[in-house]
Structures are given as structure tokens and as C-alpha cells.
Amino acid sequence: MSEKYKVIDSTVPTFITITVVDWVDLLVRPVYCNIIDDSLNYCIKEKGLSIHAYVYMSSHIHLIATAFDGELQNVIRDFKKFTSKKLIEAIKEYPESRREWLLRKFSYEAQKSGRAKDYKLWQDGFHPVILDTLEKIEQRINYIHYNPVEAEIVFHQRDYVNSSYRNYEEDNTVFCNVNVEPLW
């Protein structure tokens, strides 16, 4: 792995992308997004993770994060492992029209990789990019918040529920579901 894709300093804001295998559109139901919310909030409270901006798209998550109490890559590894199990449980438990297909797909990916036991939900890695200038931070925050507009899901960033945009909007008293620490 090149230096470009390693977390060099967990205390510097880092742009992260966590992707579902084969870009499967999984994060389309509130129950799945609630699992992500709860898991991020747990990592914030118990593992020293700070989330500065985020968006959940249907097949991936973008975050800007730091970890002052530990190594960012370890927190993300634990987050992916835990959410993978919880998301598989939710697919099995809650009404899901694609249940059989999703479980077969994630089972196939586990067998193909040879590293996962029953199901592989997330792609390996998380493509960290260090944001060491204010210009880079601003560019990535704008990219994250504009993602749902670019995908033509909403007309304005404030209308997308699974994003930290509202925490950056002036005079907004309705904040997002994840305990975000805005960078400005």
C-alpha cells in the first residue's frame, strides 16, 4: 500500500470512503442508516473518533474524521466489522424485498475473498486522504454535502437526511443524527 493511502496522523482530518462490495445499493432503508448512525455515535463516545462531516450514499459512506485516542485505521476497522454483522442481521430480520439476493451476494463475496467467514459486506480498505490545508478541508466538506445533489436525490443539501450539512448551516437548530464536530 502506498503512503498516499495510509493514515499518517490520526489527529489530522482525514477524508474516508467506505464502500459496499461491488457498489451494491444497500443504504436505502432507514433501518440500515440507523445502524450506521448508532455505530458512528458509539465510536465517537467510546473509541475517541471525531466526525467532522459525513454523508451516506446508497452504496458508500464519506467521512471526514480524526481519532485522538487511538489509531484511525483501527477505529474504522472495528466500525466496519461491527456494522457488517449488524447490517446482515437487519437484512435477515426486517422486511427486505432483496433479502435473498443481498445475502447471496455478500456470501459470494466472502467465499471469493477467502478472508470473511460468512458474509463480506464492505470492500477492503477505506481510501484515506489527509486534509492538511484549509483549502482541502473546505473542498472535501463541500464535496460530501453536495454528493446527494450531484446524484439527483435532492435539490438542496439541507434536504438530505443522511448528511452533516445541517450542522454547517447557519442558524439551524435541527442537527443530524451523528454527533458531528464541525470544522468551522
Secondary structure, DSSP 8 states (H G I E B T S, - for coil): --GGGS-S-TTS-EEEEEEBGGG---TTSHHHHHHHHHHHHHHHHHH-EEEEEEEE-SSEEEEEEEESSS-HHHHHHHHHHHHHHHHHHHHHHS--TTHHHHHHHHHHHHHHHSSSSS---B-S----EE--SHHHHHHHHHHHHHHHHHTTS-SSGGG-SSBSHHHHSTT-----SS-B----
